[in-house]
């Protein structure tokens, strides 16, 4: 029986029992057998959810790039590590071997060192999905610098917030990016952001779209000339197991974004383990995760998980609709992709198109399909299964979060029977529980509750950068001695879990977690706006979309309202990014509030979802009459 690679259901149950009966022995065996360490750990695990404090492989020394690159060179040096598929299908794909990746990472690492970056320094990476992005992450990791990747669709204000929060010394960006037929001025966004980021001393600029951009003397430097002069070997910095590897920001239900901190050893072990099992990766398979590396999915399952297993991983620069809606399937055929991992919002968008876009391509190479970002609805699951997997490729409906670092609940193909809309069973070492609102565990089957985890796993985030108290308050204070996921879940008659959605003020739109508070803060900056409230409502493509209820200082005419809607969405785009724009904006004279002033979002959600059959008792509200007004004018 292999602890590391589970191949059938009986083996899963054996391994799972072992992993929860003695978690420390279980993870110790995996860490010893499958990874390189410069010094062995003194203690496998110490933890206290009350503080909270979690440490895995304490005292161990390593470098994650040695495990992702160097150790493969003797046996897999000429094997392709990364396939880069450009936005334009007429541009040739790049096949980057492990030898080439090693050389390029070392050169980039030497550039970072020559520009004064040292172990522990934070480097912000704001790049499109080009090889420089993957190489920049690994170069930071090689010298012990902490990378903070910001999705290259965020606005200058959102970028500045993240740069300042982690006090980054350097920004790595490009002259621009391609997105279908459009180009984006990334350097211009960086320049605007840096007007309020005094800590940034250097900006490295990659050329991608070859546009005319402004370069600030003494701060901005073209990347390629520096790489051309850099040595092709670079000594790796040996770090402690619990040293931070990266910071990745995720939306909170209140306040500024949360900089989740992931550490070197535990994250490496868990992402490599989950990649191997959930995608049943075998030598010479081609794995493609369509996410952007700006999200945790890209970190864990484009870069670190695949490379730690010596895999071939695909990076795609473009979008699924360019030059037409067959682009994904054309890439699957072209590169003979074996495992394909994407988001339900993408599946729903592609399912709306003519099946000719699918049927013209040979998808016979596909062995495993994956879904990530939100629960996949049943209709999309069946379309995916029937038309892409041809009913022969299991669908792994994966549940996890930025905070968890890796997948926690998912089918293991050919071991766990799949069930539409269910994430199914926990991975080895993961101990989920359902709790009622009072914190009492809900046992048995056919039950709903708040999804919590009662024991740490190696890739759990260790803190929020610069604000450990906030980390404790959000994840460990709601339920004693439990990690609270913020999600609700249902456990069925065989113990399968189905995620039922967020129970806090975070809305998942197209797989992206969007906190309502930052969006409302942005809207409220409009001079005509007095107050606002955001809720989610079902959307056939995005899964959820955003519905804004806005109180104006002066109630104007309809034509003025139309202009205001555009202006409000423009403010949201500037403050957060276009992913947070509202699909519907309803102007109202008031919002339903309790007598203590709390907005009753449940009522607003019901109205937005057109489900007003049971509004509950509204008579106790401070302003019960406003509910009917909002219902009458609902969009």
C-alpha positions, 0 to 999 in steps of 0.5 A: 500500500502506498501512502503517496499514491492511492489507486483504488477505494479500499486503499483510500479507506485504509490510508484515510484511517491511518492518516487520521489515527496517527497523522504525524506518522502518516505525513512523516512517512510521505515527507521522508520518502518523496522529498529532498531535505537539507536537514531533517525535522526535529518535530513533525507537528506542533499546533494550538488552534486557540492561539492559533499556531501551527508548525509542520516539520519544525527544524527542517531545512530545504529549498522548494526549487530543489524539489521542483527542479534540481532533483529532476535534472539527472533523469528528466532534464530534457523532459518538458516542464512547462508548455506555454500556449500563447494568446494568439494561436498563430504564435508558436507554443514554447516547450520549456525543459527542466534543464531550460527552466533551471537555467532561466530560474537561476538567471532570474534569481541572480538578477533579483540578488543583483538588484538587492533582493535578499531572503525574507524580502517581499517581491510583488509580481504583476504579470500576465500568464507568460513564462516570466511569471512562473520563473519569477515565482521560482526565482524568488523561492530559490533565494528565499524571497517571499513572492506576492503575486497580484492577478493582472486584472486588478486595478492600480488601487487594489495593486497599491493596497497589496504592495503596501500591506506587505511592504514590497521592495520590488515589482515585476511587471510587463509592458502589457498583456494580451487578452483575446483581441484586447491588450492591457497596459499593465505598466501604466497600472503599475505606474499609477499604483506606485504613486502611493507605494514609497517602499518600492525601489525597483520595477523590472519590466518584461516585454510582451506586447512591445508597446511604448511605455514610460520608464522612470529613471533609477527605478524601472529596468528592462528585464531581458538585458539583465537576464542576458548578463546573469549567470546560469547557475545560482546557489539556492538559499536553504530556508527553515520549514516554517519560513514564508514561501509566499503571500497571496491576498484574498477578499475578506468580508470586512476591511482590506484584503487578507494576505494569507501566508504559506510556508515552505515545507508543509505547502510543498508536501501537501500540494505535491501529494494532492496533485499526484492523487487527485489528478492520478498523474503518471509519467509523460502525462500532460496536465492543464489547469486553466487558472491564472497564477494570480490565484491559489489554484495557479500557485498550487496546481500550475506551478508547485504541485506539478513541478514537485512531481516532475510533471509537464504543466500547461500555461495558457495566456489567453481566454476560452472564447478567442479566436472562437469558443473552440480554443480550449478543445483545440489546445487539448487536441494540440498538446494531447492533454490528459488532465484538464482542470477548470472552473464551473463558470468556464464550463457553463459559458462553453456549454452555451455554445454550439457543440460544433466547437467541441466536436471538431476536436479530438479529446480522446487524450483526456483521462481526468476532468477537474472543477474548481472555484465553486460547487459545480451545478448539476447541468454543467456537470452533465454537459462536462461529463457527456461532451468533454469526458465522453462519460469515461473521464471522472470529474473531480469536483474539488473543494478548497480555499486560498487559506487551505493551500491545497485541495481538502475534499475531492474524489480520487479518480478510479477510487471514489465514485463521483456524484454530481454536485458533491465534492465527495470525501475528505483527502487523507489527513483532513478531518471535517466536521459539521457544527450548528451555530452554537458550535455543537457537532452535528453527527450522522447523515443527511445533515447540514451545518457549518463546515469546519476542520478539527485537525491541521494539515500541512498546507494550512495558512499560518497567519495573515501577513502583519495581522495575526489577531485578524487571522485568529478572529476570522478562522478560529474564534467562531468555533472553539478549537476548529478551523472555520471555513466560512462555508456551509455543507451537507453530508449525505447518506454515504458521508459525501460532502456537498458544499452549500455556499458561503455563510458570511459576506463573501460572494463567489463570482466566476470562482473569485471570492469577493468580499462585499465590504470593499465593494460597498466602500468603493460605491460609497465614495461616489458623491451622489451615494449615501449608502449601499449593500451588495448581495449575490444572486444566481447567474447562469454563467458566473454561478453568482453575480452581484446585485447592488442596492444603493441609496442616493443622497438625492433621488434623481430621474431615471436617465440620471440613474442610468449614468450613475450605474455606469459611474458606480461600476467605473469606481468599482473597476478603479478600486478593485477591478472589473471582476467586481462590477455589479450586474444589477444596481437598484436605487432605493430610498432605504435598506431594511435594518434592524433597530441596532442598524444592521442591514438585513442582507437575508431579505435583500438576497431573497429579493435579488433571487426573486424568492419572496415567498417567505420573507420572515417577520419584518415587523421588527425592522427599524423600517419595515415599509422599505421592504415592499418598496424594494420588492416593487422596484426589483430588477 
